[in-house]
Amino acid sequence: MAQHQHALVRYVTLDRCLSKFRLSKEELIDRCSEAVNRVTGDDKRLSEKTFFNDIRALREGVVLGRVARIECMDGLYRY
């Protein structure tokens, strides 16, 4: 599967996690990595750079068609 298709898996995972929980960067990276690993069968970990790029894309409205108001308070991310 192409790398850009993994982005959709990551975006959906981030959206679900941020709407239900307050999670740290590490917890979000772990959950995104697990979701991509279920699709690909690889055992790779998402990089911090990719995580921050995904958060930026969600905040700018590039992905969901709306601006995601993602906040980071005390190291925990949430909508």
Backbone torsions as a table, in degrees:
resi	resn	phi	psi	omega
1	MET	NA	140.3	-179.1
2	ALA	-69.6	153.7	-176.5
3	GLN	-60.6	-39.6	-177.2
4	HIS	-66.5	-23.4	176.9
5	GLN	-74.2	-25.9	175.6
6	HIS	-67.5	-26.4	-179.2
7	ALA	-59.8	-40.6	179.6
8	LEU	-61.0	-41.7	177.3
9	VAL	-61.0	-43.8	179.9
10	ARG	-65.1	-44.1	-178.8
11	TYR	-62.5	-43.8	179.1
12	VAL	-64.3	-41.9	178.9
13	THR	-63.4	-46.2	178.1
14	LEU	-61.3	-43.8	-179.7
15	ASP	-60.1	-45.9	179.2
16	ARG	-64.1	-44.7	-178.4
17	CYS	-66.2	-43.8	-177.2
18	LEU	-69.6	-28.2	-179.2
19	SER	-80.2	-19.3	-176.6
20	LYS	-110.4	-28.2	-170.5
21	PHE	-132.2	167.9	166.7
22	ARG	-111.9	109.7	-174.4
23	LEU	-125.3	153.5	176.7
24	SER	-77.7	168.2	177.6
25	LYS	-56.8	-45.4	-178.1
26	GLU	-63.5	-41.6	178.7
27	GLU	-65.3	-39.9	178.1
28	LEU	-66.6	-41.2	177.3
29	ILE	-62.6	-41.6	178.5
30	ASP	-61.3	-45.2	-178.5
31	ARG	-66.8	-39.8	177.2
32	CYS	-66.3	-41.9	178.7
33	SER	-61.4	-43.3	179.0
34	GLU	-62.7	-41.7	-179.7
35	ALA	-64.3	-44.6	178.4
36	VAL	-66.6	-38.3	179.8
37	ASN	-64.7	-34.8	176.6
38	ARG	-63.7	-34.9	-178.8
39	VAL	-77.6	-43.1	-172.3
40	THR	-94.2	-26.0	-174.6
41	GLY	83.3	-3.1	177.3
42	ASP	-78.9	166.5	177.3
43	ASP	-119.9	51.0	-178.0
44	LYS	-98.8	152.3	178.4
45	ARG	-104.5	138.8	177.5
46	LEU	-65.9	137.4	179.5
47	SER	-80.8	158.2	177.3
48	GLU	-63.6	-36.6	179.5
49	LYS	-61.6	-44.9	178.4
50	THR	-63.9	-40.6	178.4
51	PHE	-59.6	-49.6	-178.4
52	PHE	-66.5	-34.5	175.6
53	ASN	-65.7	-38.7	177.4
54	ASP	-66.0	-42.6	177.9
55	ILE	-62.2	-43.0	178.6
56	ARG	-61.9	-43.8	179.9
57	ALA	-62.9	-39.0	177.6
58	LEU	-67.5	-42.2	-180.0
59	ARG	-64.8	-34.9	-177.9
60	GLU	-81.8	-6.7	178.5
61	GLY	81.3	11.7	-178.7
62	VAL	-67.1	-33.3	-170.0
63	VAL	-95.0	-54.3	-171.9
64	LEU	-88.3	-6.3	-176.9
65	GLY	80.3	4.4	176.2
66	ARG	-146.9	155.6	179.9
67	VAL	-75.9	124.9	177.9
68	ALA	-90.0	121.4	-179.0
69	ARG	-87.1	75.3	-178.4
70	ILE	-85.5	127.4	178.6
71	GLU	-113.8	150.2	172.5
72	CYS	-124.2	108.8	179.3
73	MET	-122.0	126.1	179.8
74	ASP	55.7	33.2	178.1
75	GLY	81.5	5.3	-179.6
76	LEU	-112.4	131.5	-179.7
77	TYR	-95.0	144.1	177.5
78	ARG	-163.5	167.0	171.7
79	TYR	-82.8	NA	NA
